[in-house]
Amino acid sequence: MINDLDETLAVLLKRELPKGVAEQVQVSFHAPDDQFPPPSVTLPAIDLFLYDIRENLELRSNEVYVDRRSDGTAMRTVAPVRIDASYLITAWPSQSVADPSEDEHRLLGDVIRALLRYRTIPEDVLQGSLTDQDLPLPVSTLQPGRLQSLGEFWQALGGKPKAALNYTVTFAVDVAKPEIVDLVTEKILKFRLQTGTDS
């Protein structure tokens, strides 16, 4: 499921970035450490580093859904668990440009514009298992991330600090198997006749 989310975001960026940028830039999901870019990545690149996955407790639900069927049974399912996947997005310009920092900021600006267009991931870019999601995939862009300290984060990766933005996508995970249950299809009323005398 995580790889489907990665592919979805790559498709979204390639579609929404300016045409000239989309044709040149590579979307990567590697750690932005001091070894970046790895041999498999050519610059310029947009890197989406998945650094945090956790349950969204605000969207936790105990609801049970019942889908009635014509054979007198029903499919009983519980609400899915909602998961937040947080990415740290960085831009990596080509080393051949005259001013790499200017190009980096331009790329990051293009990414911001592309991602801010949507409050949920558009259905037509969903990939793999995400196409079966019954709920929309809300996103938050430019909000505080889960990282306690960006300085410590960059130090741990051994790299130099870079401009970065946080991007969080919320998706659903079905954790319980649907259960088939019998329905009440008729009501039977029983009456008992009582006899007695009033005094």
Residue, then its C-alpha position, 0 to 999 in steps of 0.5 A: m500500500i505504501n508503494d502505491l501511495d509513492e506511485t500516486l504522488a509521483v503521478l500527481l507531481k508529474r501531471e501538475l508540475p509545469k511541463g518543462v519541469a515535469e519532463q526533466v525532473q525525476v521523482s525520488f523516495h530516497a533518504p536525503d542524506d549526504q549520499f544523495p543522489p544514489p546512482s539510480v537518481t539523476l538530477p534534477a530531482i524532487d525527493l519525497f522522503l517518507y519519515d513517519i507513519r502513524e494512526n490518525l486518532e482524530l479520524r478514529s471511528n467505531e462505526v459498523y456498516v451493514d450492507r443488506r443483500s437479497d438472500g436474507t444476509a448482510m455484509r458487516t464491516v467495521a470502519p477502516v483505520r485511518i493512517d497518516a503518512s508524512y513526507l519531507i519534500t526536498a528539491w535537488p537541482s542539476q549541478s550544471v546550472a549557474d546558480p543551484s540554490e536559485d534552481e532549487h528554490r524554483l523547483l520547490g516553488d513549483v512543487i508547492r504550487a502543484l500540491l496546494r491545488y488539492r485538499t484531497i488526492p484526485e481520484d484519477v491519479l490513485q494507483g494500485s490498492l488506493t483505487d479501492q479506497d471508499l474515503p477520500l485521501p485528505v492531504s496537508t501541505l506546509q503544516p508542522g511536521r512530526l519531526q521534533s528538530l529539523g536540525e537534528f534530522w539533518q545531522a542524523l542523515g549526515g547532510k547539510p540542511k536544505a529547504a524542505l516542506n512537509y506533506t501528509v496524506t491520510f489513507a484508509v486501511d481495512v483491518a477487519k475481514p467483512e463478516i456475513v450475518d443473517l438478517v431478521t426477515e420476518k416478524i412473528l407475533k404470538f398471542r396467548l388468550q387468558t381466561g379468568t373471572d373478575s371478582 
